[in-house]
Structures are given as C-alpha cells and as structure tokens.
Amino acid sequence: MCKSSSRGLVGLLGLVGLGLVAWGAPARAADTPPEQRGGRDQAIVRQLHSQNQDAIAAARIGEERTTRDDVRSYATQVIRDRQASDAKLLAYAQQAGLNMPEIDTGAAALPHGPLATARLTTAPDYRFDGEFAGFMNALSQADEDQSAEAARLAQSQELETLIQSTFLPRLADQQAGATNLTAALPPLPPPGIQHPGDPSTASWTNTGLDTIPPGLAR
C-alpha cells in the first residue's frame, strides 16, 4: 500500500464496519440516534467529502507555488473537478435527508488539510513541481481505490451511480494528468544531506576529537 493511501485507511475501515452492521437486523428509524441516520451511506458521503477537501487544498497550494503553466493548469482543473463532484455529493446528501452536521461547504472546510498537505507546504522551491506531481498522482490513486470500495458498499443505488459516473472517471483523469506532469518535468534532484553539528574539517575518520588544541602541543 502506498503511503498516501494511509490517509483514508481509517475511513475505509469505518465503511467496512458499517457494512457489517448494516447486514444485521435493521434498526427502526425512530430508535436510531440522529447522528447515525443514513448509516453506511452517510459514512460514505462524509469520507468522499473529506477526500475532495484534501485534494482541493493540495491543488490550491499547487496553484500558488508553481512557476509552470502546465502545473498550474492541472491544479486549477483538479479544483474545478473536485468542487463539481462535491456539489453533486452534497446535493445527494440533502435530497436523501442525511444528517451531516459537521459538513461545511465554506472556505474553511478542510477536515485534514494542514496535515494532508504538509509535504507540499514544506517542499523547497526547486523540488516543488516534482513533489506536487508525485503527491497528486498518489492521492488520486488512493482516492480512486477508496471510491471504488465506497461504490461497492453503497446501499443507495443513486449514490453508487453517482460515484461510478462522476467520481471515478474524474479521479482517473486526475491520475493520468499527474502522470503526464511527472513525465514532462525534469527528474527530481536528490535531497541534500547535511550532518548536523559536523565541523567543516570533520570526516567520518577524522572527527577532530583527537586533535590537540594549539598551545598544548609539546
């Protein structure tokens, strides 16, 4: 499993858990707490919304930091596609009567944004474009895998169709675009290695610890 896919592992395990519960005896709506109404489909909507917000946050960083037109164009397209997918997702949630108290469609709706994009915000300028292309490639692949699993687990045929017809094709396009960017960019230079605390005259065989200070030598 690629490292980036660990971002949604907890969410997927939660979806599977809900699937196991849903296969048991159904609870009456009147006996179900408001935060649990919608069951598995509600959990799926929350997970997909969270994925979209993370991708939008990453793409916005790409727009701001890159100096290349092709990278900026790709980032802008990701934002448009993810926002369009999210609008359809939230419209479905509203129509289905899902209780979504923590979903906020405002500019601050970034459930995992700062942590999910730390690799991009800390990348030095000379490495940013390559890091961004690799990050978006892995992110779109992980989201595509999780969305396919969400479609399989969806209880509502409408939600399954939404994922299959809207989410998965756009995610495939985003991964292909990131792959093309990676091929167009120059290879990433290896990161510089600096040994903290090493004096300029020190080496692995001569650390300077055995050198007699001037004035003490006989």
QUICORLIN-V268885 format. One record per residue. N is the residue number from 0. RES is the residue in three letters. PHI is phi in whole degrees, -180 to 180 (999 if undefined). BURIAL is # if it has 9 or more other ideal C-beta (glycine too) atoms within 8 Angstrom, else .. Layout:
# QUICORLIN-V268885
N,RES,PHI,BURIAL + N,RES,PHI,BURIAL
This chain:
# QUICORLIN-V268885
0,MET,999,. + 1,CYS,-73,. + 2,LYS,-60,. + 3,SER,-67,# + 4,SER,-70,# + 5,SER,-65,. + 6,ARG,-57,# + 7,GLY,-107,# + 8,LEU,-63,# + 9,VAL,-61,. + 10,GLY,-63,# + 11,LEU,-67,# + 12,LEU,-61,. + 13,GLY,-65,# + 14,LEU,-64,# + 15,VAL,-63,# + 16,GLY,-60,. + 17,LEU,-63,# + 18,GLY,-63,# + 19,LEU,-65,. + 20,VAL,-66,# + 21,ALA,-65,# + 22,TRP,-79,. + 23,GLY,-84,. + 24,ALA,-68,. + 25,PRO,-71,. + 26,ALA,-87,. + 27,ARG,-69,. + 28,ALA,-57,. + 29,ALA,-68,. + 30,ASP,-93,. + 31,THR,-95,# + 32,PRO,-57,. + 33,PRO,-56,. + 34,GLU,-72,. + 35,GLN,-105,. + 36,ARG,-66,# + 37,GLY,101,# + 38,GLY,50,# + 39,ARG,-64,# + 40,ASP,-65,# + 41,GLN,-65,# + 42,ALA,-64,# + 43,ILE,-64,# + 44,VAL,-61,# + 45,ARG,-62,# + 46,GLN,-65,# + 47,LEU,-67,# + 48,HIS,-63,# + 49,SER,-62,# + 50,GLN,-60,# + 51,ASN,-61,# + 52,GLN,-66,# + 53,ASP,-64,# + 54,ALA,-67,# + 55,ILE,-64,# + 56,ALA,-62,# + 57,ALA,-65,# + 58,ALA,-66,# + 59,ARG,-65,# + 60,ILE,-63,# + 61,GLY,-61,# + 62,GLU,-60,# + 63,GLU,-77,. + 64,ARG,-96,# + 65,THR,-73,# + 66,THR,-114,. + 67,ARG,-106,. + 68,ASP,-67,. + 69,ASP,-68,. + 70,VAL,-69,# + 71,ARG,-64,# + 72,SER,-63,. + 73,TYR,-63,# + 74,ALA,-61,# + 75,THR,-63,# + 76,GLN,-67,# + 77,VAL,-61,# + 78,ILE,-60,# + 79,ARG,-62,. + 80,ASP,-66,# + 81,ARG,-67,# + 82,GLN,-65,# + 83,ALA,-66,# + 84,SER,-63,# + 85,ASP,-67,# + 86,ALA,-62,. + 87,LYS,-67,# + 88,LEU,-64,# + 89,LEU,-71,# + 90,ALA,-65,. + 91,TYR,-62,# + 92,ALA,-60,# + 93,GLN,-67,. + 94,GLN,-64,. + 95,ALA,-80,# + 96,GLY,74,. + 97,LEU,-73,# + 98,ASN,-89,# + 99,MET,-123,# + 100,PRO,-65,. + 101,GLU,-91,. + 102,ILE,-79,# + 103,ASP,-128,. + 104,THR,-90,. + 105,GLY,-78,. + 106,ALA,-65,. + 107,ALA,-88,. + 108,ALA,-80,# + 109,LEU,-128,# + 110,PRO,-56,. + 111,HIS,-125,# + 112,GLY,-47,# + 113,PRO,-57,. + 114,LEU,-75,. + 115,ALA,-66,# + 116,THR,-108,# + 117,ALA,-59,. + 118,ARG,-61,. + 119,LEU,-82,# + 120,THR,-72,. + 121,THR,-100,. + 122,ALA,-69,# + 123,PRO,-65,. + 124,ASP,-56,. + 125,TYR,-70,. + 126,ARG,-110,# + 127,PHE,-61,# + 128,ASP,-58,# + 129,GLY,-65,# + 130,GLU,-63,# + 131,PHE,-65,# + 132,ALA,-61,# + 133,GLY,-66,# + 134,PHE,-62,# + 135,MET,-70,# + 136,ASN,-63,# + 137,ALA,-67,# + 138,LEU,-64,# + 139,SER,-66,# + 140,GLN,-66,# + 141,ALA,-64,# + 142,ASP,-66,# + 143,GLU,-65,# + 144,ASP,-62,# + 145,GLN,-70,# + 146,SER,-69,# + 147,ALA,-63,# + 148,GLU,-67,# + 149,ALA,-63,# + 150,ALA,-63,# + 151,ARG,-67,. + 152,LEU,-89,# + 153,ALA,-60,# + 154,GLN,-83,. + 155,SER,-85,. + 156,GLN,-64,. + 157,GLU,-66,. + 158,LEU,-68,# + 159,GLU,-60,# + 160,THR,-64,. + 161,LEU,-60,# + 162,ILE,-66,# + 163,GLN,-67,# + 164,SER,-92,. + 165,THR,-114,# + 166,PHE,-68,# + 167,LEU,-64,# + 168,PRO,-62,. + 169,ARG,-68,# + 170,LEU,-67,# + 171,ALA,-63,# + 172,ASP,-65,# + 173,GLN,-67,# + 174,GLN,-68,# + 175,ALA,-63,. + 176,GLY,-63,# + 177,ALA,-67,# + 178,THR,-64,# + 179,ASN,-65,. + 180,LEU,-63,# + 181,THR,-58,# + 182,ALA,-69,. + 183,ALA,-82,. + 184,LEU,-85,# + 185,PRO,-65,. + 186,PRO,-57,. + 187,LEU,-67,# + 188,PRO,-70,. + 189,PRO,-65,. + 190,PRO,-64,. + 191,GLY,-68,. + 192,ILE,-109,. + 193,GLN,-125,. + 194,HIS,-93,. + 195,PRO,-58,. + 196,GLY,84,. + 197,ASP,-74,. + 198,PRO,-71,. + 199,SER,-62,. + 200,THR,-95,. + 201,ALA,-84,. + 202,SER,-143,. + 203,TRP,-67,. + 204,THR,-102,. + 205,ASN,-132,. + 206,THR,-88,. + 207,GLY,88,. + 208,LEU,-71,. + 209,ASP,-96,. + 210,THR,-81,. + 211,ILE,-77,. + 212,PRO,-59,. + 213,PRO,-57,. + 214,GLY,94,. + 215,LEU,-101,. + 216,ALA,-72,. + 217,ARG,-105,.
